[in-house]
Amino acid sequence: MQGSIAVDEYCEYWKHNLASTREVSRSEWAGYWASLEGARIVDASDKANFDAVFTNTSRQKAHPRPGISCEYQRSLKDAKRLDSGDKFVNLVRGRVNELLKALRAPAIPVDAQ
């Protein structure tokens, strides 16, 4: 499931709500989903997938788990162009540092060359 919330907001949300994360019984799913959607943790378009995996099964409990995945893609042509000017590594470092900032972790320092 992917919401429209920014990474730093997502981290803040779970920082404040992780302690209350628990197994959710079937009777609570609609309300819990609505709260996640209201916080933009999930998107309304994710509901069909949730229903297929949970609601439309015999499952009686859901176990919400926050998570972050990081993916950054550039075309090979663009990466080669950036790399020839020694800009690609700085671009990737910048994107990684965005994630680290959201996680309140130290940034990767820029090489002093």
TILOBA-234755 format. One record per residue (C-alpha): residue in three letters; x, y, z. Coordinates in steps of 0.5 Angstrom, whole numbers. Layout:
BEGIN
PT, code, east, north, up
PT, ALA, X, Y, Z $
...
# end
This chain:
BEGIN
PT, code, east, north, up
PT, MET, 0, 0, 0 $
PT, GLN, 3, 7, -2 $
PT, GLY, 0, 13, 1 $
PT, SER, 1, 20, -2 $
PT, ILE, 4, 23, 5 $
PT, ALA, 12, 25, 4 $
PT, VAL, 17, 21, 7 $
PT, ASP, 18, 25, 13 $
PT, GLU, 11, 26, 15 $
PT, TYR, 10, 18, 14 $
PT, CYS, 16, 18, 19 $
PT, GLU, 13, 23, 24 $
PT, TYR, 6, 19, 24 $
PT, TRP, 9, 13, 26 $
PT, LYS, 14, 16, 31 $
PT, HIS, 7, 18, 34 $
PT, ASN, 3, 12, 33 $
PT, LEU, 7, 6, 33 $
PT, ALA, 6, 5, 40 $
PT, SER, -1, 4, 39 $
PT, THR, 0, -1, 33 $
PT, ARG, -4, -7, 34 $
PT, GLU, -7, -13, 31 $
PT, VAL, -14, -10, 28 $
PT, SER, -20, -15, 29 $
PT, ARG, -25, -15, 23 $
PT, SER, -30, -11, 26 $
PT, GLU, -25, -5, 27 $
PT, TRP, -22, -5, 19 $
PT, ALA, -27, 0, 16 $
PT, GLY, -25, 5, 22 $
PT, TYR, -18, 3, 22 $
PT, TRP, -17, 4, 14 $
PT, ALA, -21, 11, 14 $
PT, SER, -16, 13, 20 $
PT, LEU, -10, 11, 15 $
PT, GLU, -13, 14, 9 $
PT, GLY, -15, 21, 13 $
PT, ALA, -7, 21, 15 $
PT, ARG, -5, 19, 8 $
PT, ILE, -2, 13, 10 $
PT, VAL, -6, 9, 5 $
PT, ASP, -9, 12, -2 $
PT, ALA, -17, 10, -3 $
PT, SER, -14, 7, -9 $
PT, ASP, -11, 1, -5 $
PT, LYS, -17, -1, -2 $
PT, ALA, -19, -6, -7 $
PT, ASN, -12, -9, -6 $
PT, PHE, -13, -9, 2 $
PT, ASP, -20, -12, 0 $
PT, ALA, -17, -18, -4 $
PT, VAL, -12, -20, 1 $
PT, PHE, -16, -19, 8 $
PT, THR, -24, -17, 7 $
PT, ASN, -26, -22, 2 $
PT, THR, -22, -27, 6 $
PT, SER, -24, -31, 12 $
PT, ARG, -18, -27, 16 $
PT, GLN, -21, -25, 22 $
PT, LYS, -15, -20, 24 $
PT, ALA, -10, -15, 20 $
PT, HIS, -3, -14, 23 $
PT, PRO, -1, -7, 20 $
PT, ARG, 6, -6, 20 $
PT, PRO, 9, 1, 18 $
PT, GLY, 15, 0, 13 $
PT, ILE, 19, 4, 8 $
PT, SER, 22, 2, 1 $
PT, CYS, 27, 7, -2 $
PT, GLU, 28, 6, -10 $
PT, TYR, 31, 11, -15 $
PT, GLN, 31, 10, -22 $
PT, ARG, 35, 14, -28 $
PT, SER, 35, 12, -35 $
PT, LEU, 42, 9, -37 $
PT, LYS, 43, 14, -42 $
PT, ASP, 42, 20, -37 $
PT, ALA, 46, 16, -31 $
PT, LYS, 52, 16, -36 $
PT, ARG, 51, 23, -38 $
PT, LEU, 51, 25, -31 $
PT, ASP, 57, 20, -29 $
PT, SER, 61, 23, -35 $
PT, GLY, 61, 30, -31 $
PT, ASP, 62, 27, -24 $
PT, LYS, 54, 29, -22 $
PT, PHE, 51, 22, -22 $
PT, VAL, 54, 20, -15 $
PT, ASN, 52, 27, -12 $
PT, LEU, 45, 26, -15 $
PT, VAL, 44, 20, -11 $
PT, ARG, 48, 22, -5 $
PT, GLY, 43, 28, -5 $
PT, ARG, 37, 23, -6 $
PT, VAL, 39, 18, 0 $
PT, ASN, 40, 24, 4 $
PT, GLU, 33, 26, 3 $
PT, LEU, 31, 19, 6 $
PT, LEU, 36, 20, 12 $
PT, LYS, 34, 27, 14 $
PT, ALA, 27, 24, 14 $
PT, LEU, 29, 18, 19 $
PT, ARG, 33, 24, 23 $
PT, ALA, 39, 20, 21 $
PT, PRO, 46, 23, 20 $
PT, ALA, 47, 25, 12 $
PT, ILE, 52, 22, 8 $
PT, PRO, 58, 28, 8 $
PT, VAL, 60, 31, 1 $
PT, ASP, 67, 29, -1 $
PT, ALA, 72, 35, -1 $
PT, GLN, 76, 34, -7 $
# end
